[in-house]
């Protein structure tokens, strides 16, 4: 299990008002990036290596990640 005690969580500035359907990300942890549901702060978090997260973020910014 990854220790998220020191995680500094933030929502995207592009989240806007979308009925609470947001994720939060913590990028301050050494060696990985953590992502969680903003409505379930005590719930589980997914972790990614920095390169994988950067690739995902770039793909999402370029409209290459499908969403409903």
C-alpha positions in Angstrom: 0.0 0.0 0.0 1.2 3.5 -0.8 1.4 6.1 2.0 -0.7 9.1 1.1 -0.4 10.8 4.5 1.5 13.7 3.0 -0.6 14.1 -0.2 -1.6 17.6 -1.1 -4.9 17.1 -3.0 -6.2 19.6 -5.6 -9.0 19.7 -8.2 -8.4 20.8 -11.7 -9.0 24.5 -12.4 -11.1 23.2 -15.4 -13.4 21.2 -13.2 -16.0 23.9 -13.1 -19.5 23.2 -11.7 -20.3 19.7 -13.0 -22.4 18.4 -10.1 -19.5 17.2 -8.0 -18.2 14.7 -10.6 -14.6 15.6 -10.1 -11.3 13.9 -9.3 -8.5 15.3 -7.2 -4.8 14.7 -7.9 -1.8 14.8 -5.6 1.5 15.5 -7.5 3.7 16.3 -4.5 4.6 12.7 -3.6 8.0 11.3 -4.6 7.8 8.7 -7.4 4.1 8.7 -8.1 0.9 10.7 -8.7 -2.3 9.8 -6.8 -5.9 10.3 -8.0 -9.1 10.1 -6.0 -12.8 10.8 -6.2 -13.5 14.3 -4.8 -16.8 13.0 -3.3 -15.1 10.2 -1.4 -12.1 11.7 0.4 -11.6 8.7 2.6 -12.0 6.2 -0.3 -9.4 4.5 -2.4 -6.9 6.3 -4.6 -5.3 5.2 -7.8 -1.5 5.7 -8.2 0.5 6.2 -11.4 4.1 6.7 -12.2 5.0 10.3 -13.2 5.6 9.3 -16.9 2.3 7.5 -17.1 0.4 10.4 -15.5 2.1 12.9 -17.8 1.1 10.8 -20.9 -2.5 10.6 -19.7 -2.7 14.3 -19.0 -1.3 15.2 -22.4 -3.7 12.8 -24.1 -6.7 14.2 -22.2 -5.6 17.8 -23.0 -5.5 16.9 -26.7 -9.0 15.3 -26.7 -7.6 11.8 -27.1 -9.3 10.3 -24.0 -12.9 9.2 -24.6 -15.5 10.3 -22.0 -19.2 10.0 -21.7 
